[in-house]
Every structure is written in C-alpha cells, then in structure tokens.
Amino acid sequence: MASLSDLKLKYRVLMRTYRYRTHDWRPGAALRKPLAEARIAVVTTAAFHLPDQPPFDESVKGGDFSYREIPSDTDLSSLGIAHKSDAFDASGIETDKNLALPLEVLRDMVRDGKAGSVNARHFSFMGSISAPERLVSRTAPEVAAMLADDGVDAVLLTPI
C-alpha cells in the first residue's frame, strides 16, 4: 500500500492542505434483495474511455466532471486511460483493467449464482477532480438517474 511519503513533495503538500468535503451519507442505501438476485453496475474513477470516445479533458480547471458510458460487453483491453494526475500509477490497471472495472469478475459471479445480473452499461469518471461541485450537482445525479432507470440494485464503486 502506498503512503503519503511515497508522493512527490507538491502532492504531499496538497494532500495536507486540501479542504476535503464531507458528506453525511446516513441513512445510506440498503440492498433490497439478495445479491444473487441483484442487478449490478460499476462506477469507476479510472478515467477509462472507449476508442471512439474522447479522452477526459485534462485542461478543465478543477477536473473534467464528465463521464463515459462503458457497455457491459466491452473488450476491456480496448479501453484507454486518460487520468489527469501524474501522482497516479496506472500500471496496475493498464495490466489488468478488471482491477478498476471488474466486469469479468461480475460475469463469473452471475455464472456461479452469486449475483443476479450485470447491467448493460457502466460509467467511468476521471479521478483527481479538485473542484467537484459540477460533478456533485450535475453529472453524478445524471448517472444515478440512468442507473435507476436501468433497474440497478447495487453499484460497485471503484475509486482510483
């Protein structure tokens, strides 16, 4: 596991001085059916994008708050990574994209009867969004509404 001391000085300073937002998630969400009957989707901040989708825009001040829709049948090896932070070591997810978008694992869970189904679409955001207001007020609720429309029962969040 990485520690703060592993980061470059500028990131150590940023991490110590950044005013993190807090959210009270209570009462939270509860799975209303057994996992073996649930439809599952993945939301990741790995900045994955399909070859025909534009990469995330690294020039957006405060971070690109847009998202990319990733179909469930995507060949994970085709995904590009457009992560903004040079403090992020992408070598793990470049080697195995299932670490951040575990579609193959979810398919195995469905096959083994441990999960009900895998949603037809999943969503990727860019991490390192230092000004999250547009994400919180616009794009996250938009994605949440799409997941609700899809009948998703559980979302696996994979923060990068």
ZATORRO-947953 format. One line per 8 residues: number of its first residue (from 1); their letters; for each residue x, y negated, z of N, C-alpha, C, O. Coordinates in Angstrom, 3 decimals. Example, Ala and Ser with C-alpha at 12.3 -4.5 7.8 and 13.67 -1.06 7.14 Angstrom:
1) as) 13.190:5.690:7.800:12.300:4.500:7.800:13.200:3.300:7.800:14.236:3.319:8.465; 12.850:2.250:7.080:13.670:1.060:7.140:12.900:-0.030:7.870:13.409:-1.138:8.039
END
This chain:
1) maslsdlk) 0.836:1.162:0.000:0.000:0.000:0.000:0.896:-1.246:0.000:1.887:-1.309:0.728; 0.540:-2.215:-0.812:1.291:-3.461:-0.878:1.012:-4.313:0.365:-0.033:-4.194:1.005; 1.949:-5.145:0.671:1.746:-6.077:1.779:2.011:-7.491:1.284:2.558:-7.693:0.199; 1.620:-8.451:2.082:1.790:-9.850:1.727:3.247:-10.166:1.407:3.529:-10.972:0.520; 4.164:-9.539:2.120:5.592:-9.810:1.895:6.077:-9.318:0.530:7.157:-9.706:0.085; 5.289:-8.466:-0.141:5.661:-7.992:-1.468:5.412:-9.040:-2.558:5.932:-8.922:-3.668; 4.621:-10.057:-2.241:4.255:-11.069:-3.228:5.338:-12.127:-3.383:6.177:-12.327:-2.504; 5.291:-12.801:-4.537:6.152:-13.958:-4.744:5.791:-15.028:-3.719:4.666:-15.065:-3.219
9) lkyrvlmr) 6.746:-15.891:-3.411:6.544:-16.928:-2.400:5.291:-17.755:-2.683:4.516:-18.022:-1.765; 5.078:-18.167:-3.937:3.922:-19.023:-4.233:2.611:-18.323:-3.903:1.651:-18.983:-3.503; 2.545:-17.004:-4.059:1.318:-16.272:-3.733:1.184:-16.044:-2.231:0.072:-16.036:-1.704; 2.286:-15.861:-1.550:2.214:-15.747:-0.089:1.672:-17.035:0.503:0.830:-17.006:1.401; 2.154:-18.173:0.000:1.682:-19.477:0.483:0.200:-19.639:0.156:-0.584:-20.055:1.010; -0.184:-19.313:-1.073:-1.588:-19.422:-1.472:-2.474:-18.558:-0.580:-3.510:-19.023:-0.106; -2.088:-17.330:-0.350:-2.909:-16.410:0.445:-3.048:-16.892:1.892:-4.072:-16.658:2.534; -2.030:-17.554:2.390:-2.096:-18.042:3.775:-2.917:-19.323:3.902:-3.464:-19.600:4.969
17) tyryrthd) -3.008:-20.100:2.836:-3.676:-21.400:2.928:-5.032:-21.447:2.225:-5.786:-22.402:2.415; -5.351:-20.443:1.425:-6.610:-20.437:0.670:-7.794:-20.400:1.625:-7.797:-19.643:2.595; -8.796:-21.220:1.346:-10.003:-21.239:2.169:-10.979:-20.200:1.614:-11.765:-20.488:0.712; -10.915:-19.012:2.158:-11.767:-17.921:1.708:-13.215:-18.189:2.092:-13.498:-18.715:3.169; -14.125:-17.822:1.202:-15.547:-17.925:1.506:-15.971:-16.680:2.269:-15.407:-15.600:2.098; -16.958:-16.855:3.095:-17.513:-15.709:3.789:-18.999:-15.627:3.463:-19.657:-16.640:3.224; -19.506:-14.415:3.458:-20.924:-14.190:3.206:-21.434:-13.218:4.254:-20.779:-12.228:4.579; -22.580:-13.510:4.762:-23.222:-12.594:5.689:-24.134:-11.702:4.851:-25.177:-12.152:4.376
25) wrpgaalr) -23.752:-10.462:4.672:-24.474:-9.538:3.799:-25.615:-8.823:4.523:-26.330:-8.021:3.921; -25.784:-9.111:5.803:-26.857:-8.447:6.532:-28.200:-8.865:5.991:-28.347:-10.033:5.631; -29.163:-8.028:5.909:-29.116:-6.660:6.382:-28.435:-5.710:5.405:-28.281:-4.528:5.715; -28.030:-6.183:4.256:-27.347:-5.311:3.302:-28.335:-4.513:2.481:-29.546:-4.717:2.560; -27.806:-3.617:1.708:-28.640:-2.762:0.867:-28.504:-1.328:1.346:-27.448:-0.908:1.818; -29.567:-0.608:1.218:-29.557:0.804:1.611:-29.978:1.645:0.410:-30.894:1.281:-0.326; -29.315:2.746:0.228:-29.681:3.673:-0.831:-31.022:4.288:-0.459:-31.163:4.884:0.609; -32.001:4.146:-1.336:-33.354:4.560:-1.021:-33.680:5.992:-1.449:-34.808:6.451:-1.271
33) kplaeari) -32.717:6.681:-2.002:-32.917:8.078:-2.397:-31.603:8.804:-2.228:-30.561:8.159:-2.109; -31.616:10.100:-2.215:-30.355:10.840:-2.099:-29.434:10.533:-3.288:-29.902:10.332:-4.408; -28.139:10.500:-3.034:-27.174:10.226:-4.091:-27.355:11.196:-5.261:-27.139:10.818:-6.412; -27.740:12.415:-4.983:-27.934:13.420:-6.028:-29.079:13.068:-6.972:-29.245:13.708:-8.010; -29.868:12.054:-6.620:-30.970:11.598:-7.473:-30.753:10.172:-7.977:-31.577:9.657:-8.733; -29.686:9.545:-7.582:-29.465:8.123:-7.844:-28.802:7.862:-9.189:-27.963:8.636:-9.651; -29.194:6.763:-9.799:-28.519:6.256:-10.997:-27.428:5.302:-10.515:-27.685:4.404:-9.713; -26.203:5.507:-11.016:-25.046:4.761:-10.525:-24.420:3.953:-11.653:-24.313:4.421:-12.787
41) avvttaaf) -24.013:2.748:-11.328:-23.263:1.886:-12.249:-21.985:1.433:-11.551:-21.869:1.496:-10.327; -21.033:0.975:-12.357:-19.764:0.475:-11.822:-19.637:-0.999:-12.188:-19.937:-1.401:-13.312; -19.192:-1.792:-11.229:-18.804:-3.181:-11.456:-17.362:-3.302:-10.995:-17.044:-3.017:-9.841; -16.496:-3.725:-11.900:-15.075:-3.824:-11.594:-14.565:-5.242:-11.837:-15.152:-6.001:-12.608; -13.474:-5.585:-11.175:-12.805:-6.861:-11.447:-11.451:-6.604:-12.113:-10.489:-7.344:-11.907; -11.402:-5.543:-12.910:-10.161:-5.185:-13.598:-9.950:-5.966:-14.892:-8.926:-5.789:-15.553; -10.885:-6.817:-15.262:-10.802:-7.609:-16.498:-10.714:-6.730:-17.744:-10.039:-7.074:-18.715; -11.406:-5.589:-17.702:-11.474:-4.727:-18.876:-12.353:-5.376:-19.942:-13.331:-6.059:-19.638
49) hlpdqppf) -11.984:-5.146:-21.181:-12.817:-5.591:-22.301:-12.639:-4.612:-23.450:-11.580:-4.005:-23.611; -13.690:-4.466:-24.245:-13.637:-3.606:-25.427:-12.829:-4.296:-26.524:-12.666:-5.516:-26.495; -12.326:-3.536:-27.483:-11.539:-4.143:-28.572:-12.298:-5.222:-29.344:-11.686:-6.173:-29.832; -13.625:-5.090:-29.464:-14.399:-6.081:-30.212:-14.931:-7.220:-29.334:-15.667:-8.081:-29.816; -14.566:-7.226:-28.060:-14.956:-8.307:-27.158:-13.767:-9.236:-26.936:-12.619:-8.790:-26.927; -14.038:-10.520:-26.758:-12.914:-11.413:-26.463:-12.335:-11.103:-25.084:-13.078:-10.771:-24.161; -11.014:-11.208:-24.941:-10.437:-11.048:-23.604:-10.946:-12.168:-22.691:-11.472:-13.175:-23.166; -10.788:-11.986:-21.414:-11.155:-13.056:-20.490:-10.236:-14.242:-20.734:-9.062:-14.073:-21.065
57) desvkggd) -10.774:-15.433:-20.567:-10.057:-16.664:-20.891:-9.235:-17.122:-19.688:-9.778:-17.642:-18.712; -7.938:-16.925:-19.771:-7.047:-17.282:-18.669:-6.927:-18.785:-18.460:-6.419:-19.226:-17.429; -7.390:-19.582:-19.431:-7.244:-21.030:-19.306:-8.390:-21.692:-18.527:-8.316:-22.884:-18.232; -9.438:-20.945:-18.194:-10.564:-21.520:-17.460:-10.108:-21.875:-16.057:-9.678:-21.011:-15.293; -10.204:-23.140:-15.729:-9.776:-23.596:-14.400:-10.636:-22.923:-13.331:-11.864:-22.960:-13.403; -9.999:-22.320:-12.357:-10.698:-21.620:-11.294:-11.028:-20.181:-11.629:-11.498:-19.436:-10.769; -10.788:-19.774:-12.875:-11.013:-18.391:-13.278:-12.220:-18.224:-14.182:-13.246:-18.877:-13.994; -12.090:-17.349:-15.158:-13.167:-17.044:-16.097:-14.247:-16.264:-15.355:-14.009:-15.142:-14.909
65) fsyreips) -15.421:-16.850:-15.223:-16.513:-16.267:-14.455:-17.457:-15.429:-15.317:-18.499:-14.985:-14.835; -17.105:-15.208:-16.579:-17.941:-14.406:-17.466:-17.757:-12.920:-17.164:-16.972:-12.557:-16.289; -18.462:-12.080:-17.870:-18.366:-10.637:-17.690:-18.373:-9.954:-19.048:-18.731:-10.550:-20.063; -17.971:-8.699:-19.043:-18.018:-7.874:-20.242:-18.844:-6.642:-19.923:-18.650:-5.998:-18.892; -19.763:-6.325:-20.815:-20.570:-5.129:-20.670:-19.801:-3.959:-21.282:-19.325:-4.040:-22.414; -19.687:-2.882:-20.526:-18.950:-1.700:-20.965:-19.929:-0.528:-21.034:-20.418:-0.078:-19.998; -20.224:-0.022:-22.242:-21.122:1.134:-22.354:-20.535:2.367:-21.676:-19.318:2.543:-21.619; -21.412:3.204:-21.170:-21.000:4.384:-20.425:-20.196:5.370:-21.262:-19.364:6.103:-20.728
73) dtdlsslg) -20.439:5.393:-22.574:-19.739:6.357:-23.428:-18.432:5.805:-24.004:-17.882:6.374:-24.947; -17.944:4.723:-23.452:-16.708:4.100:-23.921:-15.507:5.015:-23.711:-15.360:5.638:-22.659; -14.663:5.083:-24.717:-13.371:5.753:-24.566:-12.506:4.808:-23.739:-12.090:3.754:-24.219; -12.242:5.190:-22.501:-11.531:4.292:-21.588:-10.165:3.876:-22.114:-9.683:2.792:-21.785; -9.534:4.717:-22.924:-8.212:4.357:-23.457:-8.294:3.173:-24.414:-7.276:2.543:-24.703; -9.489:2.862:-24.908:-9.642:1.740:-25.843:-9.752:0.391:-25.140:-9.672:-0.650:-25.792; -9.933:0.393:-23.825:-10.147:-0.858:-23.099:-8.866:-1.676:-22.987:-7.794:-1.145:-22.696; -9.000:-2.973:-23.222:-7.913:-3.900:-22.966:-8.036:-4.443:-21.553:-9.107:-4.383:-20.948
81) iahksdaf) -6.947:-4.968:-21.033:-6.920:-5.579:-19.706:-6.470:-7.021:-19.872:-5.402:-7.285:-20.423; -7.284:-7.949:-19.396:-6.961:-9.374:-19.540:-6.962:-10.044:-18.174:-7.624:-11.064:-17.980; -6.235:-9.483:-17.242:-6.211:-10.017:-15.880:-5.338:-11.264:-15.826:-4.270:-11.316:-16.435; -5.801:-12.254:-15.098:-5.121:-13.544:-15.044:-3.868:-13.538:-14.175:-2.856:-14.129:-14.551; -3.920:-12.898:-13.053:-2.873:-13.046:-12.050:-1.618:-12.259:-12.395:-1.679:-11.065:-12.688; -0.483:-12.939:-12.356:0.786:-12.230:-12.544:1.229:-11.570:-11.237:2.266:-10.908:-11.184; 0.425:-11.760:-10.180:0.692:-11.070:-8.915:0.070:-9.671:-8.921:0.297:-8.877:-8.008; -0.707:-9.383:-9.951:-1.391:-8.103:-10.062:-0.570:-7.144:-10.908:-0.205:-7.461:-12.041
89) dasgietd) -0.284:-5.991:-10.365:0.447:-4.950:-11.089:-0.577:-4.031:-11.745:-1.203:-3.210:-11.076; -0.740:-4.174:-13.040:-1.759:-3.415:-13.779:-1.278:-2.041:-14.211:-2.022:-1.321:-14.876; -0.066:-1.656:-13.858:0.483:-0.398:-14.373:-0.370:0.809:-13.991:-0.488:1.745:-14.782; -0.959:0.810:-12.814:-1.793:1.940:-12.403:-3.020:2.095:-13.276:-3.318:3.195:-13.740; -3.749:0.982:-13.509:-4.962:1.091:-14.321:-4.646:1.160:-15.810:-5.485:1.597:-16.598; -3.447:0.735:-16.207:-3.051:0.952:-17.595:-2.830:2.448:-17.841:-3.147:2.960:-18.914; -2.290:3.134:-16.850:-2.040:4.570:-16.949:-3.339:5.364:-16.842:-3.546:6.314:-17.597; -4.212:4.986:-15.917:-5.461:5.708:-15.696:-6.577:4.707:-15.408:-6.743:4.266:-14.271
97) knlalple) -7.326:4.356:-16.424:-8.382:3.348:-16.278:-9.523:3.832:-15.391:-10.343:3.032:-14.939; -9.580:5.142:-15.140:-10.572:5.675:-14.208:-10.359:5.163:-12.785:-11.276:5.227:-11.967; -9.175:4.660:-12.479:-8.931:4.105:-11.148:-9.840:2.902:-10.883:-10.268:2.680:-9.750; -10.129:2.132:-11.929:-10.949:0.939:-11.777:-12.341:1.089:-12.384:-13.264:0.368:-12.004; -12.497:2.010:-13.315:-13.786:2.252:-13.961:-13.987:3.770:-14.035:-13.819:4.370:-15.097; -14.347:4.388:-12.906:-14.329:5.854:-12.797:-15.503:6.552:-13.479:-16.245:7.296:-12.837; -15.668:6.313:-14.766:-16.783:6.922:-15.484:-16.640:8.433:-15.599:-17.625:9.162:-15.487; -15.423:8.902:-15.822:-15.225:10.354:-15.920:-15.535:11.029:-14.589:-16.120:12.112:-14.562
105) vlrdmvrd) -15.150:10.399:-13.496:-15.436:10.940:-12.161:-16.946:10.972:-11.927:-17.471:11.956:-11.405; -17.641:9.907:-12.309:-19.093:9.875:-12.130:-19.772:10.944:-12.985:-20.717:11.589:-12.530; -19.304:11.136:-14.215:-19.874:12.191:-15.061:-19.687:13.559:-14.408:-20.588:14.396:-14.441; -18.521:13.780:-13.817:-18.269:15.041:-13.102:-19.225:15.190:-11.920:-19.726:16.284:-11.659; -19.478:14.098:-11.210:-20.397:14.144:-10.069:-21.810:14.506:-10.530:-22.506:15.269:-9.860; -22.231:13.961:-11.667:-23.552:14.298:-12.206:-23.591:15.773:-12.595:-24.538:16.489:-12.269; -22.555:16.214:-13.292:-22.477:17.623:-13.711:-22.539:18.560:-12.509:-23.154:19.624:-12.578; -21.901:18.165:-11.407:-21.851:19.002:-10.205:-23.063:18.815:-9.290:-23.135:19.418:-8.220
113) gkagsvna) -24.020:17.972:-9.715:-25.219:17.758:-8.911:-25.027:16.832:-7.732:-25.895:16.755:-6.863; -23.917:16.129:-7.679:-23.643:15.228:-6.547:-24.196:13.823:-6.777:-24.352:13.056:-5.826; -24.490:13.482:-8.026:-25.082:12.191:-8.383:-26.166:12.459:-9.417:-26.094:13.428:-10.172; -27.166:11.593:-9.440:-28.283:11.790:-10.356:-27.942:11.506:-11.807:-28.117:12.366:-12.671; -27.453:10.296:-12.077:-27.106:9.921:-13.447:-26.152:8.734:-13.440:-26.017:8.008:-12.455; -25.506:8.574:-14.572:-24.606:7.439:-14.773:-25.350:6.434:-15.644:-25.899:6.797:-16.685; -25.369:5.185:-15.226:-26.063:4.157:-16.000:-25.451:4.031:-17.392:-24.283:4.363:-17.595; -26.228:3.560:-18.329:-25.766:3.423:-19.710:-24.759:2.295:-19.889:-24.017:2.273:-20.871
121) rhfsfmgs) -24.729:1.356:-18.942:-23.777:0.243:-19.053:-23.210:-0.105:-17.692:-23.815:0.133:-16.646; -22.014:-0.684:-17.756:-21.266:-1.086:-16.565:-20.702:-2.464:-16.857:-20.774:-2.936:-17.992; -20.139:-3.119:-15.841:-19.726:-4.500:-16.026:-18.323:-4.736:-15.484:-17.935:-4.219:-14.436; -17.583:-5.534:-16.238:-16.233:-5.907:-15.847:-16.143:-7.421:-15.733:-16.615:-8.160:-16.596; -15.531:-7.854:-14.657:-15.237:-9.267:-14.419:-13.727:-9.417:-14.321:-13.001:-8.432:-14.179; -13.270:-10.639:-14.397:-11.860:-10.922:-14.156:-11.690:-11.175:-12.661:-12.506:-11.860:-12.045; -10.639:-10.626:-12.089:-10.318:-10.924:-10.704:-9.588:-12.251:-10.616:-9.443:-12.950:-11.620; -9.138:-12.595:-9.455:-8.389:-13.830:-9.214:-9.184:-15.072:-9.602:-8.645:-15.999:-10.207
129) isaperlv) -10.448:-15.083:-9.255:-11.280:-16.261:-9.500:-11.201:-17.119:-8.246:-11.825:-16.815:-7.229; -10.438:-18.177:-8.332:-10.207:-19.009:-7.150:-11.328:-20.012:-6.903:-11.427:-20.568:-5.809; -12.174:-20.249:-7.903:-13.331:-21.136:-7.756:-14.576:-20.327:-8.138:-15.029:-20.401:-9.281; -15.133:-19.556:-7.194:-16.176:-18.588:-7.536:-17.605:-19.118:-7.618:-18.525:-18.321:-7.800; -17.830:-20.413:-7.495:-19.205:-20.928:-7.443:-20.020:-20.518:-8.680:-21.163:-20.084:-8.535; -19.464:-20.643:-9.881:-20.214:-20.284:-11.100:-20.463:-18.779:-11.163:-21.504:-18.342:-11.654; -19.529:-18.001:-10.675:-19.714:-16.556:-10.598:-20.857:-16.221:-9.648:-21.740:-15.431:-9.984; -20.839:-16.820:-8.470:-21.836:-16.534:-7.439:-23.219:-17.036:-7.851:-24.222:-16.368:-7.600
137) srtapeva) -23.277:-18.210:-8.480:-24.584:-18.809:-8.784:-25.148:-18.382:-10.141:-26.363:-18.425:-10.335; -24.295:-17.973:-11.084:-24.797:-17.669:-12.431:-24.591:-16.228:-12.862:-25.551:-15.472:-13.012; -23.340:-15.854:-13.060:-23.104:-14.567:-13.723:-23.365:-13.369:-12.826:-23.879:-12.361:-13.312; -23.039:-13.427:-11.552:-23.312:-12.289:-10.672:-24.816:-12.020:-10.571:-25.222:-10.864:-10.683; -25.667:-13.046:-10.363:-27.111:-12.776:-10.350:-27.632:-12.250:-11.697:-28.554:-11.435:-11.731; -27.047:-12.713:-12.790:-27.449:-12.230:-14.116:-27.153:-10.730:-14.246:-27.995:-9.964:-14.715; -25.976:-10.329:-13.835:-25.609:-8.908:-13.896:-26.462:-8.101:-12.925:-26.903:-7.003:-13.263; -26.702:-8.624:-11.730:-27.544:-7.921:-10.763:-28.942:-7.693:-11.323:-29.528:-6.631:-11.111
145) amladdgv) -29.480:-8.677:-12.033:-30.812:-8.529:-12.637:-30.799:-7.462:-13.727:-31.750:-6.688:-13.844; -29.732:-7.412:-14.529:-29.643:-6.383:-15.564:-29.551:-4.993:-14.951:-30.162:-4.049:-15.452; -28.797:-4.865:-13.876:-28.689:-3.568:-13.201:-30.032:-3.156:-12.610:-30.401:-1.983:-12.662; -30.757:-4.111:-12.053:-32.093:-3.810:-11.521:-33.029:-3.390:-12.657:-33.795:-2.438:-12.511; -32.969:-4.099:-13.787:-33.787:-3.735:-14.944:-33.472:-2.329:-15.450:-34.352:-1.629:-15.950; -32.211:-1.923:-15.315:-31.789:-0.585:-15.737:-32.221:0.504:-14.751:-32.092:1.695:-15.038; -32.728:0.095:-13.606:-33.136:1.067:-12.601:-31.970:1.662:-11.827:-32.040:2.794:-11.348; -30.902:0.889:-11.711:-29.714:1.369:-10.980:-30.041:1.403:-9.488:-30.593:0.457:-8.927
153) davlltpi) -29.680:2.525:-8.869:-29.917:2.700:-7.434:-28.690:2.362:-6.596:-28.819:1.940:-5.447; -27.492:2.548:-7.168:-26.249:2.318:-6.430:-25.206:1.756:-7.377:-25.123:2.157:-8.538; -24.418:0.834:-6.876:-23.338:0.237:-7.651:-22.023:0.507:-6.933:-21.867:0.219:-5.746; -21.102:1.058:-7.671:-19.758:1.261:-7.163:-18.936:0.039:-7.543:-18.719:-0.228:-8.725; -18.480:-0.702:-6.539:-17.674:-1.898:-6.765:-16.199:-1.508:-6.683:-15.759:-0.913:-5.699; -15.448:-1.848:-7.719:-14.009:-1.552:-7.707:-13.244:-2.862:-7.858:-12.900:-3.260:-8.971; -12.975:-3.538:-6.724:-12.228:-4.785:-6.775:-10.752:-4.523:-7.054:-10.156:-3.594:-6.509; -10.188:-5.339:-7.894:-8.780:-5.190:-8.272:-8.029:-6.414:-7.773:-6.819:-6.519:-7.972
END
